[in-house]
Amino acid sequence: MEMENYPDAITWFENDILNPPPLDDSVFSLIDLSDTYLLMAADSNVSKHWIRYYNC
């Protein structure tokens, strides 16, 4: 996320949530995933692209 590569970060967190090793990891991934969506929404350049991506 430091490089604003939100789609890769979201994919990684979603994969960790769907295939969790221990419960703690999936809980932290849920928190990190929601933070990623908030950061992405705050970045106006990325949020415009993301809206187009999901509206296709």
Biopython code that builds the backbone (N, CA, C, O; Angstrom):
import numpy as np
from Bio.PDB.StructureBuilder import StructureBuilder

atoms = [
    (1, "MET", "N", (0.811, -1.190, 0.000)),
    (1, "MET", "CA", (0.000, 0.000, 0.000)),
    (1, "MET", "C", (0.856, 1.255, 0.000)),
    (1, "MET", "O", (0.384, 2.320, -0.400)),
    (2, "GLU", "N", (2.088, 1.155, 0.434)),
    (2, "GLU", "CA", (2.937, 2.336, 0.466)),
    (2, "GLU", "C", (3.161, 2.893, -0.929)),
    (2, "GLU", "O", (3.371, 4.095, -1.091)),
    (3, "MET", "N", (3.119, 2.025, -1.946)),
    (3, "MET", "CA", (3.328, 2.462, -3.318)),
    (3, "MET", "C", (1.999, 2.731, -4.019)),
    (3, "MET", "O", (1.961, 2.895, -5.238)),
    (4, "GLU", "N", (0.914, 2.777, -3.254)),
    (4, "GLU", "CA", (-0.436, 3.029, -3.764)),
    (4, "GLU", "C", (-0.851, 2.005, -4.821)),
    (4, "GLU", "O", (-1.544, 2.338, -5.782)),
    (5, "ASN", "N", (-0.422, 0.768, -4.632)),
    (5, "ASN", "CA", (-0.826, -0.323, -5.506)),
    (5, "ASN", "C", (-2.023, -1.014, -4.848)),
    (5, "ASN", "O", (-1.924, -2.144, -4.369)),
    (6, "TYR", "N", (-3.146, -0.313, -4.838)),
    (6, "TYR", "CA", (-4.318, -0.770, -4.113)),
    (6, "TYR", "C", (-4.901, -2.083, -4.637)),
    (6, "TYR", "O", (-5.224, -2.947, -3.823)),
    (7, "PRO", "N", (-5.052, -2.281, -5.938)),
    (7, "PRO", "CA", (-5.638, -3.544, -6.406)),
    (7, "PRO", "C", (-4.853, -4.778, -5.951)),
    (7, "PRO", "O", (-5.457, -5.781, -5.571)),
    (8, "ASP", "N", (-3.522, -4.721, -5.984)),
    (8, "ASP", "CA", (-2.727, -5.861, -5.518)),
    (8, "ASP", "C", (-2.889, -6.072, -4.018)),
    (8, "ASP", "O", (-2.979, -7.208, -3.554)),
    (9, "ALA", "N", (-2.927, -4.985, -3.265)),
    (9, "ALA", "CA", (-3.106, -5.099, -1.817)),
    (9, "ALA", "C", (-4.475, -5.677, -1.491)),
    (9, "ALA", "O", (-4.593, -6.532, -0.613)),
    (10, "ILE", "N", (-5.504, -5.224, -2.186)),
    (10, "ILE", "CA", (-6.859, -5.727, -1.953)),
    (10, "ILE", "C", (-6.935, -7.212, -2.278)),
    (10, "ILE", "O", (-7.527, -7.986, -1.525)),
    (11, "THR", "N", (-6.340, -7.608, -3.392)),
    (11, "THR", "CA", (-6.330, -9.025, -3.768)),
    (11, "THR", "C", (-5.630, -9.858, -2.703)),
    (11, "THR", "O", (-6.107, -10.935, -2.346)),
    (12, "TRP", "N", (-4.508, -9.371, -2.196)),
    (12, "TRP", "CA", (-3.753, -10.112, -1.180)),
    (12, "TRP", "C", (-4.573, -10.265, 0.096)),
    (12, "TRP", "O", (-4.639, -11.356, 0.662)),
    (13, "PHE", "N", (-5.204, -9.173, 0.558)),
    (13, "PHE", "CA", (-6.002, -9.236, 1.781)),
    (13, "PHE", "C", (-7.217, -10.141, 1.601)),
    (13, "PHE", "O", (-7.542, -10.923, 2.494)),
    (14, "GLU", "N", (-7.896, -10.040, 0.449)),
    (14, "GLU", "CA", (-9.058, -10.894, 0.204)),
    (14, "GLU", "C", (-8.657, -12.364, 0.177)),
    (14, "GLU", "O", (-9.386, -13.210, 0.695)),
    (15, "ASN", "N", (-7.518, -12.678, -0.414)),
    (15, "ASN", "CA", (-7.037, -14.057, -0.436)),
    (15, "ASN", "C", (-6.729, -14.544, 0.978)),
    (15, "ASN", "O", (-7.029, -15.688, 1.320)),
    (16, "ASP", "N", (-6.140, -13.691, 1.792)),
    (16, "ASP", "CA", (-5.830, -14.050, 3.175)),
    (16, "ASP", "C", (-7.109, -14.270, 3.979)),
    (16, "ASP", "O", (-7.147, -15.131, 4.858)),
    (17, "ILE", "N", (-8.148, -13.505, 3.689)),
    (17, "ILE", "CA", (-9.423, -13.657, 4.393)),
    (17, "ILE", "C", (-10.113, -14.954, 3.978)),
    (17, "ILE", "O", (-10.669, -15.662, 4.817)),
    (18, "LEU", "N", (-10.077, -15.263, 2.681)),
    (18, "LEU", "CA", (-10.746, -16.465, 2.180)),
    (18, "LEU", "C", (-9.991, -17.747, 2.509)),
    (18, "LEU", "O", (-10.599, -18.813, 2.594)),
    (19, "ASN", "N", (-8.677, -17.661, 2.695)),
    (19, "ASN", "CA", (-7.848, -18.832, 2.993)),
    (19, "ASN", "C", (-6.976, -18.551, 4.215)),
    (19, "ASN", "O", (-5.749, -18.537, 4.118)),
    (20, "PRO", "N", (-7.614, -18.329, 5.362)),
    (20, "PRO", "CA", (-6.836, -17.901, 6.528)),
    (20, "PRO", "C", (-6.083, -19.049, 7.191)),
    (20, "PRO", "O", (-6.643, -20.124, 7.407)),
    (21, "PRO", "N", (-4.810, -18.817, 7.513)),
    (21, "PRO", "CA", (-4.113, -19.806, 8.337)),
    (21, "PRO", "C", (-4.700, -19.765, 9.757)),
    (21, "PRO", "O", (-5.515, -20.629, 10.080)),
    (22, "PRO", "N", (-4.335, -18.826, 10.607)),
    (22, "PRO", "CA", (-4.995, -18.686, 11.909)),
    (22, "PRO", "C", (-6.040, -17.568, 11.875)),
    (22, "PRO", "O", (-6.043, -16.728, 10.974)),
    (23, "LEU", "N", (-6.902, -17.575, 12.849)),
    (23, "LEU", "CA", (-7.976, -16.582, 12.934)),
    (23, "LEU", "C", (-7.422, -15.161, 13.037)),
    (23, "LEU", "O", (-7.967, -14.238, 12.431)),
    (24, "ASP", "N", (-6.352, -14.982, 13.794)),
    (24, "ASP", "CA", (-5.776, -13.638, 13.961)),
    (24, "ASP", "C", (-5.421, -13.004, 12.623)),
    (24, "ASP", "O", (-5.681, -11.820, 12.408)),
    (25, "ASP", "N", (-4.826, -13.788, 11.720)),
    (25, "ASP", "CA", (-4.425, -13.239, 10.424)),
    (25, "ASP", "C", (-5.623, -12.755, 9.623)),
    (25, "ASP", "O", (-5.558, -11.704, 8.986)),
    (26, "SER", "N", (-6.715, -13.508, 9.648)),
    (26, "SER", "CA", (-7.880, -13.087, 8.874)),
    (26, "SER", "C", (-8.524, -11.842, 9.481)),
    (26, "SER", "O", (-9.047, -11.004, 8.746)),
    (27, "VAL", "N", (-8.497, -11.709, 10.788)),
    (27, "VAL", "CA", (-9.045, -10.513, 11.439)),
    (27, "VAL", "C", (-8.206, -9.288, 11.073)),
    (27, "VAL", "O", (-8.747, -8.234, 10.743)),
    (28, "PHE", "N", (-6.883, -9.435, 11.135)),
    (28, "PHE", "CA", (-6.013, -8.320, 10.760)),
    (28, "PHE", "C", (-6.168, -7.979, 9.286)),
    (28, "PHE", "O", (-6.092, -6.809, 8.911)),
    (29, "SER", "N", (-6.383, -8.982, 8.450)),
    (29, "SER", "CA", (-6.583, -8.725, 7.022)),
    (29, "SER", "C", (-7.878, -7.970, 6.775)),
    (29, "SER", "O", (-7.931, -7.109, 5.896)),
    (30, "LEU", "N", (-8.920, -8.275, 7.531)),
    (30, "LEU", "CA", (-10.173, -7.521, 7.404)),
    (30, "LEU", "C", (-9.958, -6.050, 7.752)),
    (30, "LEU", "O", (-10.459, -5.159, 7.066)),
    (31, "ILE", "N", (-9.216, -5.811, 8.813)),
    (31, "ILE", "CA", (-8.926, -4.432, 9.213)),
    (31, "ILE", "C", (-8.091, -3.741, 8.145)),
    (31, "ILE", "O", (-8.386, -2.610, 7.758)),
    (32, "ASP", "N", (-7.047, -4.417, 7.665)),
    (32, "ASP", "CA", (-6.181, -3.831, 6.642)),
    (32, "ASP", "C", (-6.926, -3.608, 5.334)),
    (32, "ASP", "O", (-6.680, -2.619, 4.642)),
    (33, "LEU", "N", (-7.829, -4.511, 4.989)),
    (33, "LEU", "CA", (-8.610, -4.360, 3.763)),
    (33, "LEU", "C", (-9.494, -3.117, 3.843)),
    (33, "LEU", "O", (-9.578, -2.352, 2.883)),
    (34, "SER", "N", (-10.148, -2.916, 4.978)),
    (34, "SER", "CA", (-10.994, -1.724, 5.114)),
    (34, "SER", "C", (-10.148, -0.451, 5.092)),
    (34, "SER", "O", (-10.567, 0.559, 4.526)),
    (35, "ASP", "N", (-8.967, -0.490, 5.701)),
    (35, "ASP", "CA", (-8.064, 0.667, 5.631)),
    (35, "ASP", "C", (-7.632, 0.943, 4.196)),
    (35, "ASP", "O", (-7.520, 2.100, 3.789)),
    (36, "THR", "N", (-7.391, -0.118, 3.429)),
    (36, "THR", "CA", (-6.987, 0.038, 2.029)),
    (36, "THR", "C", (-8.085, 0.720, 1.228)),
    (36, "THR", "O", (-7.807, 1.616, 0.431)),
    (37, "TYR", "N", (-9.331, 0.303, 1.435)),
    (37, "TYR", "CA", (-10.444, 0.947, 0.733)),
    (37, "TYR", "C", (-10.561, 2.422, 1.120)),
    (37, "TYR", "O", (-10.852, 3.261, 0.268)),
    (38, "LEU", "N", (-10.339, 2.741, 2.388)),
    (38, "LEU", "CA", (-10.398, 4.140, 2.821)),
    (38, "LEU", "C", (-9.274, 4.963, 2.202)),
    (38, "LEU", "O", (-9.501, 6.089, 1.758)),
    (39, "LEU", "N", (-8.062, 4.409, 2.170)),
    (39, "LEU", "CA", (-6.942, 5.113, 1.543)),
    (39, "LEU", "C", (-7.190, 5.321, 0.057)),
    (39, "LEU", "O", (-6.897, 6.385, -0.488)),
    (40, "MET", "N", (-7.731, 4.303, -0.591)),
    (40, "MET", "CA", (-7.994, 4.396, -2.018)),
    (40, "MET", "C", (-9.067, 5.451, -2.297)),
    (40, "MET", "O", (-8.961, 6.203, -3.266)),
    (41, "ALA", "N", (-10.084, 5.509, -1.463)),
    (41, "ALA", "CA", (-11.140, 6.502, -1.642)),
    (41, "ALA", "C", (-10.607, 7.916, -1.426)),
    (41, "ALA", "O", (-11.076, 8.864, -2.057)),
    (42, "ALA", "N", (-9.632, 8.057, -0.540)),
    (42, "ALA", "CA", (-9.056, 9.374, -0.277)),
    (42, "ALA", "C", (-8.146, 9.834, -1.409)),
    (42, "ALA", "O", (-7.929, 11.033, -1.581)),
    (43, "ASP", "N", (-7.615, 8.896, -2.179)),
    (43, "ASP", "CA", (-6.739, 9.222, -3.308)),
    (43, "ASP", "C", (-7.624, 9.453, -4.524)),
    (43, "ASP", "O", (-8.101, 8.496, -5.135)),
    (44, "SER", "N", (-7.844, 10.697, -4.876)),
    (44, "SER", "CA", (-8.804, 11.032, -5.934)),
    (44, "SER", "C", (-8.426, 10.433, -7.282)),
    (44, "SER", "O", (-9.318, 10.065, -8.047)),
    (45, "ASN", "N", (-7.145, 10.320, -7.600)),
    (45, "ASN", "CA", (-6.741, 9.750, -8.888)),
    (45, "ASN", "C", (-7.091, 8.273, -8.981)),
    (45, "ASN", "O", (-7.554, 7.807, -10.022)),
    (46, "VAL", "N", (-6.873, 7.542, -7.905)),
    (46, "VAL", "CA", (-7.141, 6.106, -7.922)),
    (46, "VAL", "C", (-8.631, 5.838, -7.843)),
    (46, "VAL", "O", (-9.127, 4.937, -8.518)),
    (47, "SER", "N", (-9.358, 6.597, -7.036)),
    (47, "SER", "CA", (-10.776, 6.315, -6.864)),
    (47, "SER", "C", (-11.544, 6.486, -8.168)),
    (47, "SER", "O", (-12.502, 5.752, -8.409)),
    (48, "LYS", "N", (-11.149, 7.435, -9.016)),
    (48, "LYS", "CA", (-11.818, 7.593, -10.311)),
    (48, "LYS", "C", (-11.597, 6.365, -11.177)),
    (48, "LYS", "O", (-12.525, 5.879, -11.822)),
    (49, "HIS", "N", (-10.363, 5.861, -11.192)),
    (49, "HIS", "CA", (-10.053, 4.658, -11.968)),
    (49, "HIS", "C", (-10.794, 3.457, -11.404)),
    (49, "HIS", "O", (-11.315, 2.638, -12.162)),
    (50, "TRP", "N", (-10.847, 3.343, -10.092)),
    (50, "TRP", "CA", (-11.471, 2.187, -9.450)),
    (50, "TRP", "C", (-12.970, 2.149, -9.743)),
    (50, "TRP", "O", (-13.531, 1.075, -9.960)),
    (51, "ILE", "N", (-13.614, 3.301, -9.750)),
    (51, "ILE", "CA", (-15.047, 3.356, -10.056)),
    (51, "ILE", "C", (-15.293, 2.878, -11.480)),
    (51, "ILE", "O", (-16.228, 2.114, -11.719)),
    (52, "ARG", "N", (-14.473, 3.313, -12.424)),
    (52, "ARG", "CA", (-14.617, 2.853, -13.808)),
    (52, "ARG", "C", (-14.382, 1.352, -13.899)),
    (52, "ARG", "O", (-15.074, 0.666, -14.651)),
    (53, "TYR", "N", (-13.421, 0.831, -13.147)),
    (53, "TYR", "CA", (-13.074, -0.590, -13.184)),
    (53, "TYR", "C", (-14.250, -1.446, -12.722)),
    (53, "TYR", "O", (-14.552, -2.467, -13.339)),
    (54, "TYR", "N", (-14.914, -1.039, -11.642)),
    (54, "TYR", "CA", (-16.001, -1.845, -11.113)),
    (54, "TYR", "C", (-17.338, -1.605, -11.806)),
    (54, "TYR", "O", (-18.246, -2.425, -11.669)),
    (55, "ASN", "N", (-17.485, -0.525, -12.535)),
    (55, "ASN", "CA", (-18.738, -0.263, -13.238)),
    (55, "ASN", "C", (-18.795, -0.918, -14.612)),
    (55, "ASN", "O", (-19.818, -0.830, -15.290)),
    (56, "CYS", "N", (-17.722, -1.572, -15.034)),
    (56, "CYS", "CA", (-17.703, -2.211, -16.360)),
    (56, "CYS", "C", (-18.561, -3.448, -16.401)),
    (56, "CYS", "O", (-18.654, -4.101, -17.441)),
]
sb = StructureBuilder()
sb.init_structure("model")
sb.init_model(0)
sb.init_chain("A")
sb.init_seg("    ")
for serial, (resi, resn, name, xyz) in enumerate(atoms, 1):
    if name == "N":
        sb.init_residue(resn, " ", resi, " ")
    sb.init_atom(name, np.array(xyz, "f"), 0.0, 1.0, " ", f" {name:<3s}", serial, name[0])
structure = sb.get_structure()
